[in-house]
Amino acid sequence: MVELARTPVVLEVPATVQALGDIAAFVLRLAGRAGLDNRASYRLRLAVDELATNIVMHGYRGGDGRITVRGRSGPGGVQIAIEDSAPAFDPVAGRLPPCPGVPPQDRRIGGLGIHLALTSVDEFAYAHRNGRNISTLTVKAEGTDPCPPRP
């Protein structure tokens, strides 16, 4: 169990490409407070950025909308909940893993970003409640790095 602050810090932004930088800065501040190392901070930022970008580009499809990011940090790690009111989309449902033996030009388009996001965090959960998508990501301070550096 990751030890986290009880009260989340909240950021609410318009669902625009311009707001993605604000979300990334928010996530990196929480990672810094939790003492995550550079690799863990990057993994968390990558996952949040991918999910937030998908909300902007595919969820709201360029229309008006808001993204709420709730973050809790502590010595055990960081937990981020990304909420939106775009049509329901469970990133895990129907997700196909990339095909390592298939050349990139022969792979189907789409899905690789979601795969990277979900495999770069220690825990992921999705819920759809009260008309809102809620994706919760956790990176532990002492988590397992799914992409350890090469020797």
C-alpha positions, 0 to 999 in steps of 0.5 A: 500500500502506497502512503499518500496524503489524504487530501488531493491537490486539484488542477482543472483545465480546459481540454486543450492541447495548450493545457497539456503543459500545465498538466505535465508541470502539475504531475512533475511537482507532485513527483518532486514532492514525493521524492520520485527519481527521474525515471519514475517521474518520467514514467508518471508524466508519460502516462498522464500526458498520453491519457490527457492527450487522448481525452483532448484529441479523441474524447472531446474531439476538439470540442469544449470540455474540462479535465480535472487532475487530482493528485496525492503524493507522499513518501510512498509515491504519487497517485493521479486521478484524471477525470473528464466528461467525454464519452465513456472510454475504458483504456484497458477494454479491448486494448491489444498489446503491440506485436513485437514481431510485426514491422511498424509499417504493418501494425494497425494504427493506434493503441501504442500510446495507451499501451505505453501509458498503462505499462509505465505505471505501477497501478492503473484503474478505470471507472465511469461514474456519474457520467465521468471517466476516472483513470487512476494511475499510481507510481510507487517510489520503490516501484518496479520499473517496467523499462529498466535501463540496459546494462 
